[in-house]
Amino acid sequence: MERRFRELAMKKFGYGRGALSKAATEAISNWIQNAEEAERTGFEGDPVDAIAGVLSDIDMQSVELQHRASEAWRLRVLKHAPNRH
């Protein structure tokens, strides 16, 4: 992990002094931001149970739900895609 961290830090911040410090500062900052976001949401427990609870009122089979989700995604992508003539 350390070797990969060093490689990526140097690619992003250069091969001079301070690259590792900058990368470490960014990593810690991102971790803090994620941890604070997790605290704000206050979610605890099993995420599978949470998803099952959210989907419990939907009255359709999983395959139909997958097809509808794919269609909704396709329409959203096409809506934002540039027109090609």
N, C-alpha and C positions, 0 to 999 in steps of 0.2 A: 504494500500500500504506500509505503514511504517513497519507494522508487517511482511509482506512477505519479504520486503527488508532485515530486520534484520535476519530473518530465513535463507535466501539464503546467506547473507554475512557470517554468522557464519558457515554455512555448507562448504563454499568455503575456508574461511580464518581462520577458527578455532574459538574457543569460548573465546579466550584471548583478551587482550587490542589491539586495533588497527584494529580489523576486520571491523568495520563499516567505519572507515576512508579509509581503503584500497578499500572497495567496492564502497564507494562514489567517490573516486578518479578514479577508473576504469569506473564507470558509466558516470562521467562528461567527461572523456577522450573519451569514445565511442560516447557520444553525440556530442562533438566538431568535432570529425572525420566525423560523419554522416552529420553534418551541413556544414562542409567545402566541403564535396563531393557534396552535393546538390548545393552549390554555384558554384562549378566548372562545373557541368552539365548545370546549367543555365535554367533548365526546369521550366516553369511556365505555368499554365493553367490546363485545364481539361485532366486528363490522358486518359479518354475514347475517347475523341476527337483525342488525339495523336495516340492511337492505331488504331482507325478507319482510320486515315490518312495513317498510315504505311501499313495497309491491303487493302487500296482502290484499288490497282492495281491487287489484286488476284482475278482471275475469277473462283471461285468455291463456292459451297454452304458450310455453316458452318459445317454441318455434315461430308462432305467429308474432309474438312480441319482438323477436329478433328481426323478422322481416319488416315489421313496421319501423323499428329503430333504424335499420339499414336504409329504408326509403326516406325517412325523415332526414337522415344524414346526407343522402344523395341530393335531395332537394335543397338543403341548406348550402351544400358545396356548389351546386349549379347556380344558385341565386347570387353567390358572391364571386363566381368565376367570370373572368373577362369574356365578353362576347367575341366569338370567332366567326368571321364571315368568310 
